[in-house]
C-alpha cells in the first residue's frame, strides 16, 4: 500500500517535450534509431550498457551503466525526463543468482526469483513493468523508426517459387503454433520438413545447426530443396521490445546453411542495414519476403 501510494504521488518521469531515451545493448540498432530520430528532428539521449554496447555506441552515449545497476539506470532515465524510452540492441540474459544478489534490496526477492526463472518474454514484461512503475513511457522501434521495419511482399530482386511458398507457409504455421510456449522466433523448413527451430541460442546458431542437419555428414553435401528461413514475432508479443531482426549477417548465414530465401513478418521484423542486406541477398541468390499479418480469426 505504501509503495503504491508513493508511486501515485510521484510525478511522471516522461515528458512529451523531452528527448527519446535509448537504452543501448549490442549491435547497430541503437545508432540506427539515433540516425532516424535525428533525421526527423527529434532529440534523443543514449544510455549505453557497459560490456554490451558497441564501441561506436559508447562513444555516442550520453551515459553508461552496468547491466545490473538498475537503480543507476532508472535514476539516469528519470533525470532526463524523456518523452519515452526504447530498448534497443542485444543483451545477454544474466543469471538468476546475479539478479537476486544485485537487486534484493531494491525489489522483493520472491518477485525477482519469479522474474528470473521465466522465459525471455516473462523477463521482458518485468523490465517493461519496472520502467512504467517509474512513470517512463516505453516506445517501440516501430513508433520511432518505422522505416527500419520489413515491408509487405518481395523486397529483393528474387521471389519464391511454388515449392518455397509451401516451405514458407509451413514455417509460418509452425511458429504460430509455438507462440504460446515462449520458444524462438525463427525456423528453417524445407518442403514442409522442419529442420530446426530457434531456441535460446539465437538465429545464427540455429542456422549453423540447420546446415549440419541438412547436409550430412559434417555439413557437407547438397541442401534439401526449397529450404527457407522463416522469422516472425510471436503471437501476442509486446512489439515494443525484442523484435525479430535480420541483416547482412543473417543473409550470409542463411546462404551458408543452404537456404534459398528468407521470409519475415512485415511490420514486426527489423531489417538492419537494408540496402546492404538486399544487395547481399541478390548477390547470393536468396529471396527476401515480407509476410502480411495473419488474418483475424472469425468471430
C-alpha positions as CSV (number, residue, x, y, z in Angstrom):
1,X,0.0,0.0,0.0
2,X,2.8,2.4,0.9
3,X,4.7,1.6,-2.3
4,X,1.5,2.1,-4.3
5,X,0.9,5.5,-2.6
6,X,4.4,6.6,-3.2
7,X,4.1,5.8,-6.9
8,X,0.8,7.6,-7.1
9,X,2.4,10.8,-5.6
10,X,5.5,10.6,-7.8
11,X,5.2,12.9,-10.9
12,X,5.5,11.2,-14.2
13,X,9.1,10.9,-15.4
14,X,8.1,11.1,-19.1
15,X,7.6,14.5,-20.7
16,X,6.1,14.9,-24.1
17,X,8.6,17.6,-25.0
18,X,11.6,15.7,-23.6
19,X,14.1,13.6,-25.6
20,X,13.7,10.0,-26.5
21,X,15.9,7.9,-24.3
22,X,17.5,4.9,-25.9
23,X,18.9,2.1,-23.7
24,X,21.6,0.5,-25.9
25,X,22.8,-3.0,-25.9
26,X,25.0,-4.6,-28.6
27,X,24.6,-4.3,-32.4
28,X,23.9,-1.5,-34.8
29,X,20.2,-0.9,-33.9
30,X,20.8,1.8,-31.2
31,X,22.7,4.0,-33.7
32,X,20.2,3.4,-36.5
33,X,17.5,4.6,-34.2
34,X,19.6,7.7,-33.3
35,X,20.0,8.4,-37.0
36,X,16.3,8.1,-37.7
37,X,15.4,10.4,-34.9
38,X,17.9,13.0,-35.9
39,X,16.6,12.9,-39.5
40,X,13.1,13.5,-38.0
41,X,14.4,16.4,-35.9
42,X,13.6,14.6,-32.6
43,X,16.1,15.0,-29.7
44,X,17.4,11.8,-28.1
45,X,19.7,10.6,-25.3
46,X,21.7,7.4,-25.4
47,X,22.3,5.2,-22.3
48,X,24.8,2.5,-23.1
49,X,25.0,-0.8,-21.2
50,X,28.7,-1.4,-20.3
51,X,30.1,-4.6,-21.7
52,X,27.3,-4.9,-24.3
53,X,27.1,-1.6,-26.3
54,X,29.5,-1.5,-29.3
55,X,32.4,1.0,-29.2
56,X,30.7,3.3,-31.6
57,X,27.6,3.4,-29.4
58,X,29.6,4.0,-26.3
59,X,31.4,7.0,-28.0
60,X,28.0,8.5,-28.9
61,X,26.4,7.7,-25.5
62,X,25.4,10.4,-23.0
63,X,25.8,8.0,-20.1
64,X,26.9,4.4,-19.4
65,X,25.7,2.0,-16.8
66,X,26.4,-1.6,-15.7
67,X,23.8,-4.2,-16.7
68,X,22.7,-4.9,-13.2
69,X,22.8,-1.3,-11.9
70,X,19.1,-0.9,-12.1
71,X,18.9,1.9,-9.7
72,X,21.5,3.9,-11.5
73,X,19.8,3.3,-14.9
74,X,16.4,4.4,-13.6
75,X,17.9,7.5,-11.9
76,X,19.6,8.5,-15.1
77,X,16.5,7.9,-17.3
78,X,14.2,9.7,-14.9
79,X,16.6,12.6,-14.7
80,X,16.4,13.1,-18.4
81,X,12.6,13.4,-18.2
82,X,12.2,11.7,-21.6
83,X,9.2,11.7,-23.9
84,X,9.7,7.9,-24.0
85,X,12.2,5.1,-23.5
86,X,13.1,2.4,-26.0
87,X,15.2,-0.7,-25.5
88,X,17.5,-1.4,-28.5
89,X,20.2,-4.0,-29.1
90,X,21.0,-7.4,-27.7
91,X,21.8,-8.0,-24.1
92,X,22.8,-11.4,-22.7
93,X,20.4,-12.7,-20.1
94,X,22.1,-12.5,-16.6
95,X,22.0,-15.5,-14.3
96,X,19.2,-15.6,-11.7
97,X,21.8,-15.6,-8.9
98,X,23.2,-12.3,-10.3
99,X,19.8,-10.8,-10.4
100,X,18.9,-11.8,-6.9
101,X,22.1,-10.8,-5.3
102,X,22.2,-7.3,-7.0
103,X,18.6,-6.3,-6.7
104,X,17.5,-7.9,-3.4
105,X,17.4,-4.5,-1.7
106,X,15.5,-2.9,-4.5
107,X,12.7,-5.3,-5.2
108,X,11.0,-8.2,-3.4
109,X,13.2,-11.3,-3.6
110,X,10.3,-13.6,-4.4
111,X,9.2,-11.3,-7.3
112,X,12.8,-11.4,-8.7
113,X,13.0,-15.1,-8.4
114,X,9.8,-15.4,-10.4
115,X,11.1,-12.9,-12.9
116,X,14.5,-14.6,-13.4
117,X,13.1,-18.1,-13.7
118,X,10.6,-17.4,-16.5
119,X,11.3,-17.3,-20.2
120,X,12.6,-14.3,-22.1
121,X,9.0,-12.9,-22.6
122,X,8.4,-13.1,-18.9
123,X,11.7,-11.2,-18.2
124,X,11.0,-8.5,-20.7
125,X,7.5,-8.0,-19.3
126,X,9.1,-7.5,-15.9
127,X,11.5,-4.9,-17.3
128,X,8.7,-3.0,-19.0
129,X,6.6,-3.0,-15.8
130,X,9.6,-1.7,-13.8
131,X,10.1,1.2,-16.3
132,X,6.4,2.0,-16.3
133,X,6.2,2.0,-12.5
134,X,8.7,4.9,-12.6
135,X,6.5,6.9,-15.0
136,X,8.5,6.1,-18.1
137,X,6.6,5.5,-21.3
138,X,8.1,2.6,-23.3
139,X,8.2,3.1,-27.0
140,X,9.0,0.6,-29.7
141,X,11.2,0.9,-32.8
142,X,8.0,0.8,-34.9
143,X,7.0,4.0,-33.2
144,X,10.3,5.8,-33.6
145,X,11.8,4.4,-36.8
146,X,9.1,2.7,-38.9
147,X,11.4,2.7,-41.9
148,X,13.6,0.0,-40.3
149,X,10.7,-2.5,-40.5
150,X,10.3,-5.1,-43.2
151,X,7.7,-4.2,-45.9
152,X,5.0,-6.5,-47.2
153,X,5.9,-8.5,-50.2
154,X,9.2,-9.0,-52.0
155,X,11.9,-6.5,-51.2
156,X,14.8,-8.0,-53.1
157,X,15.2,-8.9,-56.8
158,X,14.1,-12.5,-56.4
159,X,10.9,-14.2,-55.3
160,X,9.9,-17.6,-54.0
161,X,8.7,-20.4,-56.4
162,X,5.8,-22.7,-55.6
163,X,7.9,-25.1,-53.5
164,X,9.5,-22.3,-51.5
165,X,6.0,-20.8,-50.9
166,X,5.0,-24.1,-49.4
167,X,8.0,-24.1,-47.1
168,X,7.2,-20.5,-46.0
169,X,3.6,-21.4,-45.2
170,X,4.7,-24.4,-43.2
171,X,7.3,-22.3,-41.2
172,X,4.7,-19.6,-40.6
173,X,2.2,-22.1,-39.3
174,X,4.8,-23.8,-37.1
175,X,5.9,-20.5,-35.4
176,X,2.3,-19.5,-34.8
177,X,1.6,-22.8,-33.1
178,X,4.8,-22.4,-30.9
179,X,4.0,-18.8,-29.9
180,X,2.3,-19.7,-26.6
181,X,5.4,-21.6,-25.4
182,X,7.9,-18.8,-25.5
183,X,10.2,-20.6,-27.9
184,X,12.2,-18.8,-30.6
185,X,11.1,-16.5,-33.4
186,X,12.5,-18.4,-36.3
187,X,12.6,-21.8,-38.0
188,X,14.3,-23.5,-41.0
189,X,11.9,-25.5,-43.2
190,X,12.4,-27.5,-46.4
191,X,9.4,-28.7,-48.3
192,X,7.3,-28.9,-45.1
193,X,10.1,-30.7,-43.3
194,X,11.2,-28.8,-40.2
195,X,15.0,-28.8,-39.9
196,X,15.5,-26.5,-36.9
197,X,13.6,-24.3,-34.6
198,X,15.3,-21.3,-32.9
199,X,15.9,-21.7,-29.1
200,X,17.8,-19.5,-26.6
201,X,20.9,-19.9,-28.8
202,X,19.6,-17.4,-31.4
203,X,19.2,-17.4,-35.1
204,X,22.8,-17.6,-36.1
205,X,23.5,-20.8,-34.2
206,X,20.2,-22.3,-35.3
207,X,21.3,-21.8,-38.9
208,X,24.6,-23.4,-38.1
209,X,22.7,-26.4,-36.7
210,X,20.4,-26.5,-39.7
211,X,23.3,-26.6,-42.0
212,X,24.8,-29.6,-40.2
213,X,21.4,-31.4,-40.1
214,X,20.6,-30.7,-43.7
215,X,24.0,-31.5,-45.2
216,X,25.1,-34.7,-43.6
217,X,27.8,-35.8,-43.0
218,X,29.8,-33.0,-41.4
219,X,27.6,-30.3,-43.0
220,X,28.7,-31.4,-46.5
221,X,26.6,-32.4,-49.5
222,X,23.6,-30.7,-51.1
223,X,21.0,-28.9,-49.1
224,X,17.3,-30.0,-49.3
225,X,15.1,-28.4,-51.9
226,X,13.1,-25.3,-51.0
227,X,15.0,-24.7,-47.7
228,X,14.0,-21.4,-46.2
229,X,14.4,-19.3,-43.1
230,X,11.1,-18.0,-41.6
231,X,11.2,-15.4,-38.9
232,X,8.4,-13.5,-37.2
233,X,7.2,-12.1,-33.9
234,X,5.3,-14.4,-31.6
235,X,1.5,-14.0,-31.5
236,X,0.7,-11.6,-28.7
237,X,4.3,-10.4,-28.3
238,X,4.8,-6.9,-27.0
239,X,6.3,-5.3,-30.1
240,X,7.9,-2.5,-28.1
241,X,10.8,-4.8,-27.3
242,X,12.7,-7.8,-28.6
243,X,11.6,-7.6,-32.2
244,X,12.8,-10.2,-34.6
245,X,15.6,-8.8,-36.9
246,X,17.6,-9.8,-39.9
247,X,20.6,-8.1,-41.5
248,X,23.6,-8.9,-43.7
249,X,24.9,-11.5,-41.3
250,X,21.6,-13.3,-41.3
251,X,21.6,-13.4,-45.1
252,X,25.2,-14.8,-45.2
253,X,24.5,-17.4,-42.5
254,X,21.2,-18.5,-44.3
255,X,23.0,-18.9,-47.6
256,X,25.8,-20.9,-45.9
257,X,23.1,-23.2,-44.4
258,X,21.6,-23.8,-47.8
259,X,18.6,-21.6,-47.7
260,X,17.2,-20.2,-50.9
261,X,15.2,-17.4,-49.2
262,X,14.2,-15.6,-46.0
263,X,10.6,-14.8,-45.1
264,X,9.9,-12.4,-42.2
265,X,6.9,-10.8,-40.6
266,X,6.2,-7.5,-42.3
267,X,5.8,-4.6,-39.9
268,X,7.2,-6.7,-36.9
269,X,10.7,-7.6,-38.1
270,X,13.6,-5.2,-38.3
271,X,15.7,-5.1,-41.4
272,X,19.1,-3.8,-40.3
273,X,21.2,-2.0,-42.9
274,X,18.5,-2.7,-45.5
275,X,20.4,-1.6,-48.6
276,X,23.4,-3.9,-47.8
277,X,21.0,-6.7,-46.7
278,X,19.1,-6.6,-50.0
279,X,22.2,-6.3,-52.2
280,X,23.8,-9.3,-50.4
281,X,20.7,-11.4,-50.8
282,X,20.5,-10.6,-54.5
283,X,24.2,-11.5,-55.0
284,X,23.8,-14.8,-53.1
285,X,20.6,-15.7,-54.9
286,X,18.2,-15.5,-51.9
287,X,14.7,-14.1,-52.0
288,X,13.6,-11.7,-49.2
289,X,9.8,-11.7,-48.5
290,X,7.7,-9.7,-46.0
291,X,4.7,-11.7,-44.8
292,X,1.5,-9.8,-44.1
293,X,-0.1,-10.3,-40.7
294,X,-2.2,-13.4,-40.1
295,X,-5.9,-12.9,-40.8
296,X,-8.0,-12.3,-37.7
297,X,-10.0,-15.4,-36.7
298,X,-13.7,-15.4,-37.5
299,X,-15.9,-14.4,-34.5
